[in-house]
Amino acid sequence: MVLEQIAFGLFALITVASSLGVVLVRDVWHAALLLGVALSSVAIHYVMLQAEFLAAMQILVYIGGVLILITFGVMLTRREPTAESQEVGT
């Protein structure tokens, strides 16, 4: 019983910390990775509640779908700075 409470507290701390990281980090790529950590820890909470189906749907739908969509969106819309834009900015 004590071990379950320690595990719950650990994963709750991971969930809160990574959720704060999603909001506070400036890089979109790192925010997407932290969102994946937060969603994974929520799936672990579902397993601890013995709701394995919800945990599987959390992984398949949110991590497998939404997070991959965000990742492709970031990769496809990111622009690399060119020499002309660097000269104008200085």
Backbone hydrogen bonds, N-H to C=O, Kabsch-Sander energy under -0.5 kcal/mol:
donor,donor_aa,acceptor,acceptor_aa,energy
5,Q,1,M,-1.7
6,I,2,V,-2.1
7,A,3,L,-2.3
8,F,4,E,-2.5
9,G,5,Q,-2.4
10,L,6,I,-2.4
11,F,7,A,-2.5
12,A,8,F,-2.4
13,L,9,G,-2.2
14,I,10,L,-2.1
15,T,11,F,-2.4
16,V,12,A,-2.5
17,A,13,L,-2.6
18,S,14,I,-2.5
19,S,15,T,-2.0
20,L,16,V,-2.3
21,G,17,A,-2.0
22,V,18,S,-1.9
23,V,19,S,-1.4
24,L,20,L,-2.5
25,V,21,G,-2.3
31,A,27,D,-1.8
32,A,28,V,-2.1
33,L,29,W,-1.9
34,L,30,H,-2.4
35,L,31,A,-1.9
36,G,32,A,-1.8
37,V,33,L,-1.7
38,A,34,L,-2.3
39,L,35,L,-2.7
40,S,36,G,-2.0
41,S,37,V,-2.2
42,V,38,A,-1.7
43,A,39,L,-1.8
44,I,40,S,-1.8
45,H,41,S,-1.8
46,Y,42,V,-1.9
47,V,43,A,-1.8
48,M,44,I,-2.2
49,L,45,H,-1.5
50,Q,47,V,-1.7
51,A,46,Y,-2.7
55,A,51,A,-1.8
56,A,52,E,-2.4
57,M,53,F,-2.4
58,Q,54,L,-2.3
59,I,55,A,-2.1
60,L,56,A,-2.8
61,V,57,M,-2.7
62,Y,57,M,-0.7
62,Y,58,Q,-0.8
63,I,58,Q,-1.7
64,G,59,I,-2.2
65,G,61,V,-1.1
66,V,61,V,-1.6
67,L,62,Y,-2.3
68,I,63,I,-0.5
69,L,65,G,-2.2
70,I,66,V,-2.3
71,T,67,L,-2.3
72,F,68,I,-2.6
73,G,69,L,-2.3
74,V,70,I,-2.5
75,M,71,T,-2.4
76,L,72,F,-2.6
77,T,73,G,-1.5
78,R,74,V,-1.1
86,Q,82,T,-1.6
87,E,83,A,-1.7
88,V,84,E,-1.9
89,G,85,S,-1.5
90,T,86,Q,-0.8
